[in-house]
Amino acid sequence: MNKIPLHQIHLIGNEQHYINQTLQSGLISGDGLFTKQCQEYFEKKYHFKKCLLTSSCTDALEMAALLINIQSEDEVIIPSFTFPSTANAFLLQGAKIIFADSNSNHPNIDVVEIEKLITKKTKAIIVVHYAGVACDMDSIMALASKYNLFVVEDAAQCIDSFYKDKPLGSLGHLATFSFHATKNITCGEGGMLIINDEKLIHRAEIIRDKGTSKAQFIRGEIDKYEWVDIGSSFLMSEISAAFLMAQLESMNEIQALRKEKWNYYFRQLNTLSEKGYFKLPFVPAFANGHNAHIFYLECKNEKERNALIGFLKQHHIQAAFHYQPLHLSSFYLKNNQKENLLNAEKFASTIIRLPLFTNIKTEEIDFVISKINDFFRAV
Ligand SMILES: *Cc1c(COP(=O)(O)O)cnc(C)c1O
C-alpha cells in the first residue's frame, strides 16, 4: 500500500478549463466574473446576505475585526481550542483575548463558560465550529442579544454544514470560510467573509479594497473613486476564483463522497469504541447536518494517542493530533498568567485525526482501520 496522507487535493471538474478561460481573458486581478459567480453561488444557495471572496479565512477574520470596530481595551471571547488566526485577527486591533474552554464531550466552545466571562468590556464572541460540527448557536445568539455583543463565526471548516436546518455562516453577524488546500472545497489559499448584518455591508466593500469606494464606482453609483476609510488588500485573484468556481460546481459530489467516507470510518470503528479503546466523535443532534470535514478519535490519554500516531506512521499512514490550546502557547504566556482550561487541554492531548479526503479509497480506509485494530490488539 502506498503512503496514505492526511489530506490530498482532488481536481474534480473544470478547474483547468476555467483557469485557462481567465488567462485568455487577461483579467486576472480581483473582483472579476468568477469572483462574482462564486459570491452569487453562496448568496443564492445558502441565503447569506452578502459574500465577499478574500485571499484567506485569516484575512476575512481581520476584516471582521475592523468591521466591528475593535479598539484596544475591548474584550473578545474566543475558544482556546482553535487555530491562531481566530485570535490574531482581534489581537492585531488591540483587543484583549479572553479564552473560553471547550465542552467536555466536544471541542466546541462551552456556552456556560462564555456567560461567566462576559464583562462590561466584552465586545464580541467568536465561535469556531470544529470539524464542521455546529456550536450551540441558539444559546450563543441569545447571550449575544442579552448582552448586546457581536457574534463572528469562524466557519473556516464549515462549508455546506448545518445547525438544525440553517447553514453555518448564516447565524452570526459575520462569518468566515476558508478555501485552504486542507478544507473540503479549495482553491489553494482563499477565504470568504459573509456579512449577515446589513449595516456592515457597505463598509466591508471599502475595507476589502484598500479603503476605497471602488466597488461603488464599478457599479456606476459614483463617477470617481477615492480613499474613504481604513482598509487593506483582501481580494482574491481571479485565477483562484476560477479554480474555486469549478470546485463549487462539484460541491454535491465532493460532499457526498466525504460523508460516505466519514460514516464508513464511524461504522467500522464502532466495535473497538464499544470495547472502550477510544471514543468516536460526538455529534449533537442539532449538528447532524455536518460536512464530514475531519474524522478524529478521542484516545484515553496522550501517551496512547502519540503511540498510535507513531504506529500508523510506521505503516505509512499519516495521522495527526490537532490544536495546541492557545492559552498554553509560549506567545500568549509571555504576557499572560497561566490558566487551566481542562477540556481544551484534554482534546489537545487525546485527539487523533485520521486520513480523510474526497478521493480516499475504501481499501485505504480499510487498511487504516486494520492497523488501528492491530495497535489495540497489542495494547
Ligand atoms: C483553516 C482555518 C483557519 C485559517 O484559514 P486560512 O484560509 O488558511 O487563513 C482559521 N480558523 C480555522 C478554525 C481553520 O480551520
The ligand as a Tripos MOL2 file, in Angstrom:
@<TRIPOS>MOLECULE
LIG
   15    15     1     0     0
SMALL
NO_CHARGES

@<TRIPOS>ATOM
      1 C1         -8.1290   26.7060    8.3380 C.3       1 LIG1
      2 C2         -8.5580   27.5350    9.4600 C.ar      1 LIG1
      3 C3         -8.2540   28.9160    9.5340 C.ar      1 LIG1
      4 C4         -7.3340   29.6070    8.5600 C.3       1 LIG1
      5 O1         -7.7920   29.5980    7.2620 O.3       1 LIG1
      6 P1         -6.8760   30.2610    6.1040 P.3       1 LIG1
      7 O2         -7.7940   30.2960    4.9210 O.co2     1 LIG1
      8 O3         -5.7130   29.3380    5.9230 O.co2     1 LIG1
      9 O4         -6.4780   31.6120    6.5500 O.co2     1 LIG1
     10 C5         -8.7840   29.6600   10.5680 C.ar      1 LIG1
     11 N1         -9.5670   29.0900   11.5190 N.ar      1 LIG1
     12 C6         -9.8600   27.7730   11.4910 C.ar      1 LIG1
     13 C7        -10.7550   27.2180   12.5420 C.3       1 LIG1
     14 C8         -9.3530   26.9530   10.4780 C.ar      1 LIG1
     15 O5         -9.6610   25.6460   10.4660 O.3       1 LIG1
@<TRIPOS>BOND
     1     1     2 1
     2     2     3 ar
     3     2    14 ar
     4     3     4 1
     5     3    10 ar
     6     4     5 1
     7     5     6 1
     8     6     7 2
     9     6     8 1
    10     6     9 1
    11    10    11 ar
    12    11    12 ar
    13    12    13 1
    14    12    14 ar
    15    14    15 1
@<TRIPOS>SUBSTRUCTURE
     1 LIG1         1 GROUP 0 **** ****
